[in-house]
Amino acid sequence: MKQDEEDRNRSKGYVVAAGCASLPVFYLLSIGPAAWLHDRSNRPVQAILELIYAPLTWLYEHDTAGTWFHLVLDQWVEWWTS
């Protein structure tokens, strides 16, 4: 009985760890839908989106053009906004 409870607790820990580890990936991928929403929203919503995605915007602006990050992000946002 005690072993089953320990296994369940360990399983919950793996789920929480996997969820936390996937958050940066979801954040990065969500810039495409956010760009789409930004193009179709009023100014208050745009300001909120700009604040949420300020770290990615900063990274994009300070990254060297032509790197994989620049190219992939360009393509991803272009796909969502066109």
MITORSE-564341 format. One record per atom (N, C-alpha, C): residue number from 1; atom name; x, y, z. Coordinates in steps of 0.1 Angstrom, whole numbers. Atoms other than C-alpha are relative to their C-alpha. Layout:
// MITORSE-564341
(pt NUM,CA,(X,Y,Z))
...
This chain:
// MITORSE-564341
(pt 1,N,(8,-12,0))
(pt 1,CA,(0,0,0))
(pt 1,C,(9,13,0))
(pt 2,N,(-9,-11,-1))
(pt 2,CA,(28,24,9))
(pt 2,C,(7,2,-13))
(pt 3,N,(-7,-1,12))
(pt 3,CA,(46,16,-23))
(pt 3,C,(-8,6,-11))
(pt 4,N,(9,-5,10))
(pt 4,CA,(16,24,-44))
(pt 4,C,(-2,16,1))
(pt 5,N,(2,-14,-3))
(pt 5,CA,(12,58,-27))
(pt 5,C,(13,8,-5))
(pt 6,N,(-12,-6,5))
(pt 6,CA,(49,66,-34))
(pt 6,C,(1,0,-15))
(pt 7,N,(0,0,14))
(pt 7,CA,(45,56,-70))
(pt 7,C,(-9,11,-6))
(pt 8,N,(10,-10,4))
(pt 8,CA,(15,79,-74))
(pt 8,C,(6,14,2))
(pt 9,N,(-6,-13,-3))
(pt 9,CA,(34,108,-58))
(pt 9,C,(11,3,-10))
(pt 10,N,(-11,-2,10))
(pt 10,CA,(64,102,-81))
(pt 10,C,(-6,3,-14))
(pt 11,N,(6,-3,13))
(pt 11,CA,(41,101,-111))
(pt 11,C,(-5,14,-1))
(pt 12,N,(4,-14,0))
(pt 12,CA,(26,134,-101))
(pt 12,C,(12,10,-2))
(pt 13,N,(-12,-8,1))
(pt 13,CA,(61,148,-98))
(pt 13,C,(5,1,-14))
(pt 14,N,(-4,0,15))
(pt 14,CA,(69,138,-134))
(pt 14,C,(-9,8,-8))
(pt 15,N,(10,-8,8))
(pt 15,CA,(37,153,-147))
(pt 15,C,(3,15,2))
(pt 16,N,(-3,-14,-3))
(pt 16,CA,(45,186,-129))
(pt 16,C,(13,5,-7))
(pt 17,N,(-13,-3,6))
(pt 17,CA,(81,186,-141))
(pt 17,C,(-1,1,-15))
(pt 18,N,(2,-1,14))
(pt 18,CA,(70,179,-177))
(pt 18,C,(-8,12,-4))
(pt 19,N,(8,-12,3))
(pt 19,CA,(44,206,-176))
(pt 19,C,(9,13,1))
(pt 20,N,(-9,-12,-2))
(pt 20,CA,(70,232,-163))
(pt 20,C,(10,0,-11))
(pt 21,N,(-10,0,11))
(pt 21,CA,(95,221,-189))
(pt 21,C,(-5,4,-13))
(pt 22,N,(7,-3,13))
(pt 22,CA,(70,225,-217))
(pt 22,C,(-4,15,-1))
(pt 23,N,(5,-14,1))
(pt 23,CA,(60,261,-208))
(pt 23,C,(8,9,-9))
(pt 24,N,(-8,-9,10))
(pt 24,CA,(89,278,-226))
(pt 24,C,(-3,-3,-15))
(pt 25,N,(3,4,13))
(pt 25,CA,(81,258,-257))
(pt 25,C,(-13,6,-5))
(pt 26,N,(14,-5,3))
(pt 26,CA,(44,268,-256))
(pt 26,C,(1,16,-1))
(pt 27,N,(-1,-15,1))
(pt 27,CA,(54,305,-250))
(pt 27,C,(6,4,-13))
(pt 28,N,(-6,-3,13))
(pt 28,CA,(77,305,-280))
(pt 28,C,(-9,-3,-12))
(pt 29,N,(9,3,11))
(pt 29,CA,(51,288,-302))
(pt 29,C,(-12,10,-1))
(pt 30,N,(12,-8,-1))
(pt 30,CA,(23,311,-290))
(pt 30,C,(2,14,-7))
(pt 31,N,(-2,-13,7))
(pt 31,CA,(40,342,-307))
(pt 31,C,(-7,1,-13))
(pt 32,N,(7,0,13))
(pt 32,CA,(24,332,-340))
(pt 32,C,(-15,4,2))
(pt 33,N,(14,-4,-3))
(pt 33,CA,(-12,333,-327))
(pt 33,C,(-1,14,6))
(pt 34,N,(0,-14,-6))
(pt 34,CA,(-4,364,-307))
(pt 34,C,(2,11,-10))
(pt 35,N,(-2,-10,11))
(pt 35,CA,(9,382,-338))
(pt 35,C,(-13,1,-8))
(pt 36,N,(12,0,7))
(pt 36,CA,(-23,372,-356))
(pt 36,C,(-11,9,8))
(pt 37,N,(9,-8,-8))
(pt 37,CA,(-44,386,-327))
(pt 37,C,(4,15,1))
(pt 38,N,(-5,-14,0))
(pt 38,CA,(-22,417,-325))
(pt 38,C,(-5,8,-12))
(pt 39,N,(4,-6,12))
(pt 39,CA,(-30,425,-361))
(pt 39,C,(-15,3,-1))
(pt 40,N,(14,-2,1))
(pt 40,CA,(-67,423,-355))
(pt 40,C,(-7,6,13))
(pt 41,N,(5,-5,-12))
(pt 41,CA,(-71,439,-321))
(pt 41,C,(1,15,2))
(pt 42,N,(-1,-14,-3))
(pt 42,CA,(-76,473,-306))
(pt 42,C,(13,3,8))
(pt 43,N,(-13,-5,-6))
(pt 43,CA,(-48,493,-289))
(pt 43,C,(2,-6,14))
(pt 44,N,(-3,6,-13))
(pt 44,CA,(-53,480,-253))
(pt 44,C,(5,-14,-1))
(pt 45,N,(-5,14,2))
(pt 45,CA,(-50,444,-264))
(pt 45,C,(14,-1,-6))
(pt 46,N,(-14,0,6))
(pt 46,CA,(-20,452,-285))
(pt 46,C,(10,3,10))
(pt 47,N,(-10,-4,-10))
(pt 47,CA,(-3,468,-256))
(pt 47,C,(3,-11,10))
(pt 48,N,(-2,12,-9))
(pt 48,CA,(-9,437,-234))
(pt 48,C,(9,-10,-7))
(pt 49,N,(-8,10,7))
(pt 49,CA,(5,414,-261))
(pt 49,C,(14,5,-1))
(pt 50,N,(-14,-5,1))
(pt 50,CA,(35,437,-266))
(pt 50,C,(8,-2,13))
(pt 51,N,(-6,2,-13))
(pt 51,CA,(42,435,-229))
(pt 51,C,(3,-15,3))
(pt 52,N,(-2,14,-2))
(pt 52,CA,(38,397,-227))
(pt 52,C,(12,-5,-9))
(pt 53,N,(-11,6,9))
(pt 53,CA,(61,391,-257))
(pt 53,C,(12,9,-1))
(pt 54,N,(-11,-8,0))
(pt 54,CA,(86,418,-249))
(pt 54,C,(13,-7,1))
(pt 55,N,(-12,7,0))
(pt 55,CA,(113,393,-240))
(pt 55,C,(4,-6,-14))
(pt 56,N,(-3,6,13))
(pt 56,CA,(110,375,-274))
(pt 56,C,(3,11,-10))
(pt 57,N,(-3,-11,9))
(pt 57,CA,(109,409,-292))
(pt 57,C,(14,5,2))
(pt 58,N,(-14,-5,-3))
(pt 58,CA,(141,420,-274))
(pt 58,C,(10,-10,-6))
(pt 59,N,(-9,10,5))
(pt 59,CA,(158,387,-283))
(pt 59,C,(0,0,-15))
(pt 60,N,(0,-1,14))
(pt 60,CA,(147,390,-319))
(pt 60,C,(7,12,-5))
(pt 61,N,(-7,-13,4))
(pt 61,CA,(159,426,-322))
(pt 61,C,(15,0,2))
(pt 62,N,(-15,0,-3))
(pt 62,CA,(193,418,-307))
(pt 62,C,(7,-12,-5))
(pt 63,N,(-5,11,6))
(pt 63,CA,(198,386,-325))
(pt 63,C,(6,4,-14))
(pt 64,N,(-5,-3,13))
(pt 64,CA,(219,386,-357))
(pt 64,C,(-9,-6,-10))
(pt 65,N,(9,4,11))
(pt 65,CA,(198,385,-388))
(pt 65,C,(6,-12,-7))
(pt 66,N,(-5,12,7))
(pt 66,CA,(201,351,-406))
(pt 66,C,(3,-12,9))
(pt 67,N,(-2,12,-9))
(pt 67,CA,(205,329,-375))
(pt 67,C,(-13,-8,-1))
(pt 68,N,(12,9,1))
(pt 68,CA,(181,300,-372))
(pt 68,C,(-11,5,8))
(pt 69,N,(10,-5,-8))
(pt 69,CA,(162,317,-345))
(pt 69,C,(-8,11,-8))
(pt 70,N,(6,-10,8))
(pt 70,CA,(156,347,-367))
(pt 70,C,(-9,-5,-12))
(pt 71,N,(7,6,11))
(pt 71,CA,(146,326,-397))
(pt 71,C,(-12,-7,4))
(pt 72,N,(12,8,-5))
(pt 72,CA,(123,303,-378))
(pt 72,C,(-11,9,5))
(pt 73,N,(10,-9,-5))
(pt 73,CA,(106,331,-360))
(pt 73,C,(-7,8,-11))
(pt 74,N,(6,-7,11))
(pt 74,CA,(101,351,-392))
(pt 74,C,(-10,-9,-7))
(pt 75,N,(9,9,7))
(pt 75,CA,(85,321,-409))
(pt 75,C,(-12,-3,8))
(pt 76,N,(12,4,-9))
(pt 76,CA,(63,312,-380))
(pt 76,C,(-10,12,1))
(pt 77,N,(9,-11,-1))
(pt 77,CA,(49,347,-376))
(pt 77,C,(-6,3,-13))
(pt 78,N,(5,-3,13))
(pt 78,CA,(46,352,-413))
(pt 78,C,(-12,-10,-4))
(pt 79,N,(10,10,3))
(pt 79,CA,(26,319,-416))
(pt 79,C,(-14,4,8))
(pt 80,N,(12,-3,-8))
(pt 80,CA,(2,331,-388))
(pt 80,C,(-7,13,-5))
(pt 81,N,(6,-13,3))
(pt 81,CA,(-3,367,-401))
(pt 81,C,(-3,2,-15))
(pt 82,N,(3,-2,14))
(pt 82,CA,(-6,361,-438))
(pt 82,C,(-13,-7,-4))
